[in-house]
Amino acid sequence: MTHTTLWLSQIQFFSSLGFMLLFLALELGLAWVLLYFKLRSRGPNHAAWTAAYRFWVRVFALAFILSFAACLPVLIQFGSLWPELIEKIGNVAGPLLAAGVLSAYVFKSCFLGAMLFGQRYLSDKVHTLVVFMVAVGVVVSVLWLLVLLSWTHTPAGVLFADGQYQVLDWVAVIFNPALPWYAALFVLAALLTTAFLMIGVVAAQSLRRPVDESGRLVFKSALWLATVSIVLQGLAAAGTGHMTARHQPAKAAATAAYWESGQPADLVLFAWPDTQAHANRLAWLWPGAGSTWIGRDQAGALRGLDQFSGMRPPVSATFWSFRLAALTGLLMLLAAWLTLWRARRVRYDPGELSRWGRQVLAGMTFSGWLMLLAGLFHVLLGAYPYAVNGTVTISEVAGTTSLYALLGGYLAHLVVYLLLLISFLQMLRHIVRYGVVPVARRRGRA
């Protein structure tokens, strides 16, 4: 497989995985937000909290359908683009993927239908329990995917012999060193994505008409969720950086653009990494503050990119994807905290905020998606050239599909994903403008 074909295969897989994670994040975040709305609807402001639940459960249902549909191309491409990979890691990946599919099937067949269509037939307590089980089911389904991804970056509990991985300890496989940090990053990113979507939708509604009590409660809840989650996301990112320096030193060096081993490690805030000269152009530095995020050898010396010649990730892409995610997170932090400070003075009524402030919030509706995609590309590109860190490279497990077949398939996937995304945005635009109109059923009619 040529270098161009190899990269096109990765871009196609990354695109499919990214599209799935966009809606999987919404599904995960909204599942727990809806549970919160259900619990609050059992107290004061019952009608307002119930209206909030009924509004956002429709967005959750569509996000679930799109994420569930998008997982099929990911599973197909996992086997078709990297046919040799499943032979090498099948003893690990097979049970984990089967557990993920089984969890999604059980969650869908047992609880999702009752949550979406059984509210009028179940008592409030039983329906609240069903919503809780749906939220737990989403977490369990996502967990198996995160276990597989994190294990490929920090393989543990296995023995690599005769070109295959043999499982020695399933506990070590599941609770590998990267899992807690990757799980924290994704869960918090899902909550942030959901929070900013809700903030942006309510802000956009307030630009058209006065927001009712339900919208005010949603705005308040989303603001607090975003404010807390973004701080925890920063802490999780710091912990992930320490883990990466320990287990993926090449990725850590590329993220920091640290070229020469043993040299003082400055914290490079922004720069233009020059891979030919092994230097950073137009660098904006924090002198001496970068050693915490760099891997070390057994003697304690810092490991630069010069130690990974030929086996290092794409430096510029790894460097900039991390900074794009960090910059987006910083903007979200400022927006959440400043809006919270202002909104507390006006009893969380978005209509009392300045018009330009609401326009900014509406413009940041999908900022969580941008941070999620940038973080995903950083995690995946930083692992290159390995499919399993330290042992299996991507080039040795790649298929033999021709360049034109890959390009045609990629364009076809892009068209389908674009149509689905436009449909989702159109539905969201419609409910922002007109709200959710309940459909009343009459006796004797379908």
C-alpha positions, 0 to 999 in steps of 0.5 A: 500500500502506497503512502497516499493510500495509507493516509487516505485509509486513515482519513476515511476511518477517522471521518467515520469515527468522528461522525459517530462520536459527534452524535454519541457524545450528544446521546451520552450527555443528553441521557443524563441531562434528561434524567436530571430533568425527570427528577426535577419534574417531581418537585416544584415547577413540574410543568416547566421541567416536564416541558424541558424533558419533552423538548430535549428527548426528541433531540436525544432520540435523533442523536441515538438514531444517527450514532447507532447508524454511524457505528455500522460503517465504523465496524465495517471499515475496521475490518476492511481497511485494516484486515490484518489487525483483527487477526493480531488483536482479535483475542482482545478486540473480539470480546470487547466489540461483542460486549459493546454490540450486546450492550447497545442491543439490550439497552435499545430493546429493553429500555429505550422504547419504554423511555420514548413511547411509554411515558403515558403508560408507565407511572412517573417513578417507573418511567424515571427508572427507565430513563436512568437505565437508558443513561446507564446503558449508554455509558456501558455501551460507550465504555467498551469502545473506550476500553478498546481504544485506550488499550491500543494506546497502553496495551496491558494484561496481554502477551504478544507471541507469534504475531498475536496478542494473548490475554493474560489478565482481563482486569488489566486489559479493561482497566489499562492505564489510559482508560480512566483518562480517556473515559473522563475526557470523553464523558466531560466532552459529551457533557460540554457538547450537550451543555453548549448545545442547550445554551446555544439553542435557548440563546437563539430562541431568545433572539426571536421571542421571550423565553418561557420558564422551561427555557430559563431552567434549561439555560440555568442548568446548562450554564452550571453544567458547562461551568463545572465540566470545563474545569474538570475537563482541564484537570482531566487533560492535565492527567492525560498529559502525564499519562501520555508522557509515561506511556507514549513519549513520542506523542508527548514530544510531538505535542510539545514540539520538543526536538532535541533530547536532554535540552531544556524543555520550554512550554511551547504555547504556539509555534510553527514546527519545522520538521525539516530543520527540527526547530520551532518557527515564530515560537511563543514560549514559557521558558522551562515550563514544559518538562512536566509533559515530556517523557523520560528515559530510565536515566531520567533524561528528557526524550525528544523527537530525535529518539523516534526518527522514522517512528514518530507521529506527524508533528505538525498535525499532533501539535496543532490538533491539541492546541485547537482543542485547548483553544476551543476549551479556553473560549468555552471556559470564558463564555461559560464563566462570564455568562454565568456571572452575568446571568446570576444577576438577571435570574438566568433569563437569557432575554436580559443578556445583551443581544451580542452576548446571546449571538456569541452563545448561539454561535458557540452552539457546536463548539463542543463538537469542534473540541471533540473532533480536535481531541479525537484527531490528536489522540489518533494521529499522536499514536501513529505509526502504531495501531497498537502502541509499541508493537503493531504498525498501521502499515503492516495491517493495512489492506490492499484496496486501490486508491480509486476505490478508497477515494470513491468510498470516502466521497460516498461516505462524505455525501451521506454524512453531510446529508445526515448532518444537514437533516439534523441541523434542519430539525434543530433549526425548526424546533428553535424557531417553532418549538415542539408541537405535541401530537395528540392522539384520538381514540380509535385513530392511529 
